[in-house]
Every structure is written in structure tokens, then in C-alpha cells.
């Protein structure tokens, strides 16, 4: 019976699943982090496209965003392997695909959401603090020596400099244009200029999954297994492609409780922007 089962399973469509949950960044200080980066995901992505029987790759996304560089690197790798192997990619948004999370979703040929999913935030943000009055009050004299006109740019212990602000906003504008170009390229005719302007799609607004489908940021409402069964076969085989643990983790070594708490706080702050 096992031989017969294996024979029939070989003919059934296979959907490989990659789960991308967390903040997108170059990585964390701690090995237990769920931060998303190309370095951490590349092996999983490559394995997802391996095998002659793979009918599609499903990416499950739950991310408030993060690094535009890592978002682009991950997306480009997915797109490259999809084209090379002629395997379609489907994105399934759970709670949120915002900012860099939506950048990742656009690597897919089709984007599916839940009605209450949060989608969008196509914009760029930078934030910091100023401590000018603090050091004056406590009597600290700060001494800084540098070469290069912009080396001390946005120093939190100095008054804000309009020239520094312009440098940052110009950089933000450039990255924002890259983001918009990527979304326009991947969503194509599903987005139209009038809707983009009327709905403020490129003004960092967020939308429910239902609204995202109406304006072209997503294709349809749907849960992964149901959608894939309707698309391919009721007996489609689902395979979870998980990352391999580092040697330190396999041996039982992990980050301290303090480190885990710091990482957790950072991630909760990012998700909290969207009420999650």
C-alpha cells in the first residue's frame, strides 16, 4: 500500500509554503530573533523552488515592515527563482503586510488577504530623539571631533539643522520612488492612476483586506489551503519549508531572557502601529 501511495503522491501537485513573520531587518543581535532578512531566509527560499513536482510557492506574510534594502533583496530572490523555475508565487497576508511587508507581497504573482488584514503603508519613515536641553540641564559638556561636513548629521545632542533635514527627506523621497516603482511594476494594470490618487495609495495609507482588493493592492479574499485546492487539486500536497536552526540553537544555547525581552519589545512596537 505504501508503494501505491507513493506512486499516486508523485502525480499530485505540491505547494511549498514559506512563512515570513516579523520585522524586516539585517538581523537581530540575538539568535532567537524572528527578524526577516535575506541571509536568514535564502536557504528556505531556494528549497521552496526545488523539485520537479512543485506547482507553486505560497508565502505567508505577517510583517509590519522594516528595512527597504532587505525587503528588496528578499523579493528579488523570490522573483528570480520563480522565473528561473517557471513556478508561480502566491502571497497570503495574515494580520498585516505593511510597508516592507507589502514590498514582500509584491514579489508574488497574486496576493490574497483576509477581510480584516491590514495592507499598504507604501511610504518611508525615519525617527529619532533630540536631547539638546537635557545635557544643558545636567551640566554636561559634549566634545565631538570629526572630518567631513556631514559627519555629525542629525546629532541628537545638537539643535536640528535644516540642511541635515533636507538630506534625509531627499533620501526618503528617493527610496519612496523606488517603492512606488516596484509596486507599479508588480501590480501593473491592477492599479490605475485615478485610484492611486483618489485613495492615496502611495501616501502611506493603510487599508483593510477587503478595501485592498477593491483598489488593486490585493487580488482576492482567501485562505491558503482553500485557494490552492480550488486552483490545483483537492488532494494538493502542502509542504512547510522551515529554516534550519543554528548549531548553537540545536545544542540548546540561546539568547538570554533579557535579550529575548528586548527583541520582543522592538517587534511589538512595530506591530503596535497597526493595532496588533
N, C-alpha and C positions, 0 to 999 in steps of 0.2 A: 504493500500500500504506500510506503514511503517513496518508493521509486516512481510510482504513478503520480503521486502528489508533486514530486519534484519536476516531473515532465510537464505537467499542466501549469505549474507555477512559472516555468521558464517562458511560457507564452503570454502570461498576464502582464499588463502594464505596471511599471514601477514608478512611484513618485517618491523622490528623496526629499526629506524635509530638513531645513536648517532653521534653527530658532535664534533670532537676534534680539536680545533683550538687554537693555541697559543704556548708559550714556556712551556716546561715541567719542573715544579719545585715543591717544597714543598708548594708553595702558594705564595701569594703576601702580602705585608704589607697593601694592600688596598682591601676593599670588592668588588670593581668594576672590579678587575683583571680577565683576561681571561686565566691566567696560568692554566696548567693542572696538577692535582695531583690525587692520589687515593682517598684521603679524599674528594675532590671536585666532583669526578666522580662516586664513588662507588654506590651511590643510583641509578643513571641513568643506570649504567651497570646492576645492579640487576633487575631493572624494565624492561630492554630490553629483558631479558630472561624469563620473566613471561608470562604465558598464554599458553593454550594448542594449540592454532591456530598459534603460531609463527613458520613460516617456515625458517626464517633466521634473522640474525642481521647484519646490514650494518654499518660500521664505516667509517665516512667521515673524512679524516685526512688532516690537513693543519698545519704542525708544523716543525720548523727548528731544533727541538731537545731540549736538556736540561739535567736534572738530570737522570743519568743512573738508580739510585735506583727507582725513581718514574716511569720511563719507564718500568722497570721490574715488579714493583708492579701492575701497571695497566694491563699490558699484562698477567700476571699470573692470575689475577682475571677474565679476559675475557676468557682465556683458560679453567680455572676451571669450570666456569658456562656453557661454550659451551659443555664440555664433560659431565657434570652432567645432562644437559637437552637434550643432543643429538641434539643441534641446530647449524647449520653451521654459520660461521662468514665470512663476506666479507669485505675487506678493499678497500676503494675508495680514491685514492690520488688526491687532487686538485692541488694547486700550488706546494707544497713541502712536502715530507716525508723524512727528512734528519736526520742522527744521531739518536737521541732518537725517532724522528718521524717515522723513518723506523723500529726501535725496536717495536713500537706500531703496525705498519702494519703487522709485522711478527706474531702477535697474531692471525691473520686471516688465514682461510684455503686457501683463494685465494686473490690475490692482483691485483686490477685494477687501471690503471693510464690513464691520458690524454697524448697525444703525447708530449706536452711541459712540463709536470710535471717534477719536479726535485726530484730525488730519490738517496738514498745511503748515502754517508759520514759515512761509517762504521769505526769509529775511536774515539779517545778520545783526548780532548784538555784541557789544563789549561793555564791561562794567568794572568798576573799581571803587576805591575809597580815597578820601583826602584827609590827612592828619595834620594840616598846617597849624591850626590853633592849638592842637593837643601838645605838640612839642614846645610851643611857646609857653604854655601854662605851667608845664612841669620843669621848665628851665633847661631844656636840652639844646646844646649847640651841635648841629649836624655838619660834618665836613665831608665833602664829596670832591674827588679829583677825577677828571675824565678828559679824553681826547675825542673829538668828533662832535659836531654841533648838536646832533640829535641823540647823543648817548644817554642823556638824562631825561629823555622824553617821558612825560606823564609821571614824573616823580611824585608820589603821594604826599611827600613832605614839603612840596613847593606849591605855590599858587598855580592854578590851571593856566596854561599858556595857549592862547588861541591858535598859534601855529602848530602846536602839538595836536590839538583837537582836529584841525584840518587834515593833518597827515593821517590820522586814524579814520576819519569819516571818508576820506578819499579811498583808503584801503577797503573799508566796508563796502563802499559803492562798487568797487571792482569785484569783490567776492560775491556781492548780491547779483551783479550782472551774470557772473558765471553760473550761479544757482538758477537764475531765470532761464538762461540759455539751455541748461541741462533739462529743466522741466519742459520747456517748449519743444526740445528735440525729442524727448521720450514720449510725451503725451500727444504731440503732433496735432492732428485735426480734432482731437477730442477736446481741445481748448480753443476758444476763439477770442479775438481781440476785444470784442464788446463785453463778453462775460468777464474777462480778466480785469477790465477797467471797472465795470459796474460792481463786481463782487469784491474788488480789492484783493484779488488772489495773490498778487505779487507785493502786497503791502504787509506781509507777515500776519495776516488774519488766520484764525483757526476756524475749522468747520466740523460739523458732525459728519459721521459717515454717510448719512442719508443726503445731506447737502453736497458733500464731496462728489457723490455720484451724479447729482443734478448738474453741477458746474464743470464736470470733466476731470476732476482731480483723481477720481476713482472710477472703476468700470461697473461694479455691481456690489450688492449686498450678498454676502455668502460666507459660510463656514468651510474651512479647508476640505475636510473629508467629503462633505456633501457635494461641493463644487467639483472636486476631482472625480468622484464617482459618476456624476452626471456627464462630465466631459469625456471620460475614458472608458470606464467599465465598473460595474457594481462590485467586481471582485478585484479591483485595483489593489496592489500591494503598497503599503506605506512603510518607508524606512526612515527612521530618525538618524540623522548624521550628527553625531556628537563629537565634541572636541576631546582630544586625549589629554589626560591630566599630566602635569609636570611631574618629574621624578620626586621632587620634594613633597608634592601632594600625595603621591602614591605611597610614599613612605610614612605618611602621617604628619608631616610637618606643614604647618600653615601659618597664616598671619596671626599676630596676637589679637586678643579680643579688642584692645584699644584700636588697632589698625582697622579691624573689621567695622568698628563703630564709625570711625572717620569716613571710611569708604561708603558706608550705608547712608550717613548724613549727606554726603555730597550728592549721592544718587537721588535721595528723597527730595532734596532742594530742587533738583532739575525736574523731577516728575510733578512736584507740588505746584509748579507754574500752571499746570493743566488740571489741577484739582484732583490729582491721583495719588 
